[in-house]
Amino acid sequence: MKTKITEDHSDYTASGLSRIPHRAGSPWSMTEKGKPIEDQLILAQFTRTEE
């Protein structure tokens, strides 16, 4: 059974998938190396509406 995630990401390589959370402006990129990512950053990332 294919899920939406599988449909959206099945064409990516492992390294391509790895780059997604590291994009500029992502919670990962906005967090100092070695520090935990703040919940607020994650929440903001996944509750943004696309315009």
N, C-alpha and C positions, 0 to 999 in steps of 0.2 A: 504494500500500500504506500503510495507516494503522498507525502505531506507537502504543505505549502513551502516549508523550509527546504525540503528536498528539491522541489520544483524550482525554487528561486536560486539555489546554490549548487546544484549538481554539476554545473559546467566549470566550477572553480577548481583549481589545483589546491593542494594542501597549503602551499605558500601563499596563494591568492586569498584563501580564507583567513590565513593568519594576518594578512595586511588589513583586513576590514576593521578590527577593533583598534588598530594603531593609526588610523587616518587622523589628519589634523582636525582638531576640534572635538575629537572623541574623548570620553572620560579617561581612557588610558593615556592619551597624549597630553592631557591636561594635569596629570598626576605625577608628582616627583618620583623618580625611579626609587623603588624599594618601599614606597609608602602604599598603604591601602587606598583603593579608589573609593571616594566618598559616595555614600548611598545617594545623596542629592544629585550628583553628576550622572549616575546611572539612571535615576528616575527621570531626570530632565531629558536624557538621550532617548528614552523609550516612550515618553509621553508627548514628545513634540508632534505637532500636526504638520503634515506635508502640504505645502501650498502649491 
